[in-house]
Amino acid sequence: EHEMIKARVQSGVHNAIENGKWVGRPPYGFETDSEGYLQVKPNNYVAMQTAIEMVQDSSNSQSENTIARVCDVPQSTLNRTLKNEEKLKLYTGEGPNDERLASAVGDILPKNQTDF
């Protein structure tokens, strides 16, 4: 019985992902709507972008923790994002590999920026 329940849950998760819904906790700067689709929270998303740009700016002498505080983003989230290349792509304009993320981000990108 346990294996049957496990299989049904896995099937439901797989179907939700195939239908473009987000399963689990969304990345910083995103939220899910009542139907499970990912939506960007522009203020938080841009704050994370700004923090990453400040960290990567070689002329900036502030620590990562100071930058996180100034940009009002969680220090641990900024540190994890900087260490994870896939997460970093989401905020640096290189584009996420996940179509659900690319679709949500596409709504706020300037028109002159290339599509993911």
Secondary structure as GFF3:
##gff-version 3
##sequence-region A 1 116
A	DSSP	alpha_helix	2	18	.	.	.	ID=ss1
A	DSSP	beta_strand	30	32	.	.	.	ID=ss2
A	DSSP	beta_strand	38	40	.	.	.	ID=ss3
A	DSSP	alpha_helix	42	56	.	.	.	ID=ss4
A	DSSP	alpha_helix	64	71	.	.	.	ID=ss5
A	DSSP	alpha_helix	75	83	.	.	.	ID=ss6
A	DSSP	alpha_helix	85	92	.	.	.	ID=ss7
A	DSSP	alpha_helix	99	106	.	.	.	ID=ss8
###
